[in-house]
Amino acid sequence: MDSEKVNYHYCDDLPTSPLPGIKAVLVSGASGYVARRLVPELLFRGYRVRCMLREKGMPQVLTHPNLEYVYADALNKDQLQLAMKGIEVAYYLIHSMRIVNRKFRQADKIAAKNFREAAEEHGVKKIIYLGGLGETSKIVSRHLQSRIEVGTVLSEGSIPVIRLRCAIIIGTGSSSYELLKSMIQHTRWIPFLSEFNSQCQPIAIRDVIKYLVGVLETDGLKTRKYPLGGPDVMTYQEMVEQFAGILDKRVRFFNVSWVPFPVSMMCRLFAYWLHLFISVPVNITSLLLESLRTDVVCTDEAIREILPFETVGFETAVKWALQKEVNSMVYSHWSDVPPENMADLMPLCQFESSDFIIEEHSKDIPASPEAVFHAVCRIGGSHGWVHANLLWKIRGFIDRVLGGVGLNRGRRDPNDLRVGDSVDFWRVEKLELNRELLLRAELISPGLSWLQFALQPSENGHTRLTLRAHFIPNPVWGQVYWTLMSKFHTYIFTGMLDHFFKESVQSVKIGDPIPTKA
């Protein structure tokens, strides 16, 4: 994808100028939400950018003459050598929130130490780190503690480390924004603890990106912490109520302080409850809820003296984010990163298992491949699964109860798909325009699953649409699972083909415009 297509031009009015002569800029955590907003801005301003991805299976979303990709896991110092070669400035945008339990804190510290040491070995001149606010608060959550520790580890070396620290980021696709929106849309009554009445200073994603680029283009900065925040300071309850007002929703808070459980346990229980309705994973939700006990406000305004631009208020940031969703301008999303247990999974074409189970159904459709492919690429999210939606919802609910992603994750865009996108509990593994859509399952099951839509044009102008389900079963239980589900699969898949037949033929009759790009 062209980098300019996904560029929001946040930095067009930034009061700094691109620095000439920088060899290359490394953006680690390049598959993450913030990095995907940052990279197009850097490319537009003329920098050579090297994106660091952890695994080769992660998709390369953007293409540009000044953009290159390198694969390295920060937990493996040897892999960082190639990533750091020739780098002058490095962004540290790595975090391990998706790792369960308390392991993420130790992983974060090891990754930061490896990154710092590799940067020193290769003569990197500046490290820019985006962490969290709340260091001066009496109560600090595990998530914020980890962010603070990472900043400390990075700063222990000889390289200047610019530590930008912010609280809740408001923007389309950020985990905090999606958590707030989903909670308001799906729950009318919200449990409340007095410990949650802390103050926060949310900031718009556009302002975060402007600060990240601005400190790159400001010479002479030494190792220091710079708090970032928008113009509004509010309690979490005020923030939820204001967001609900924008969505025209009514929410009520009820106090649960009388429940004889520790606050950390209450956060976990509430996270599990929300997990049934919202899209954000339970471990991330739990960490974000624990952060509500911490005051996260800016303690100084030093960054405003360095980069004096006007930041966007909370209400405006929310309204702009909602409008981008309406206009299908969501180019990065928290769900772009697969679950931790799925990150290392090989693509279907690399498996040579003799245990493959394949179920195949086909249908001849009197429409062009363009019309059929357009219909296929609209599945999931708000469009539903076109046939037997109740069965899909039941399977998604079961997956959610088991701790999986379920159907709540939706999709980044209701119409556009790209490799790496999440589609409910699937992820786009392969996409060839008007030829093939391959989805990899990320639900909890006793085996590995793929759903393939293959299109073959015929001489009479028709299209042969073939739907294949690929399954590699785990021993014993995998076979039992597939046997129990096989009749449901046949009913669902043949119904889906019938729907694509009707929709494709109908679009040809009424002359619906078919997009030329996926």
Secondary structure, 3 states (H helix, E strand, C coil): CEHHHHCCCHHHHCCCCCCCCCCCEEECCCCCHHHHHHHHHHHHCCCCEEEEECCCCCCCCCECCCEEEEECCCCCHHHHHHHHCCCCEEEECCCCCCCCCCHHHHHHHHHHHHHHHHHHHCCCCEEEEEEECCCCCCCCCHHHHHHHHHHHHHCCCCCCEEEEEECCEECCCCHHHHHHHHHHHHCCEEEECHHHCCEECCEEHHHHHHHHHHHHCCCCCCCEEEECCCCCCEEHHHHHHHHHHHCCCCCEEEECCCCCCCHHHHHHHHHHHHHCCCCCCHHHHHHHHHHHHCCECCCCCHHHHHCCCCCCCHHHHHHHHHHHHHCCCCCCCHHHCCCHHHCCCCCHHHCCCCCCEEEEEEEEECCCHHHHHHHHCCCCHHHCCCCCHHHHHHHHHHHHHCCCCCCCCCECCCCCCCCCCEECCEEEEEEECCCEEEEEECCCCCEEEEEEEEEEECCCCCEEEEEEEEEEECCCHHHHHHHHHHHHHHHHHHHHHHHHHHHHHHHHHHCCCCCCCC
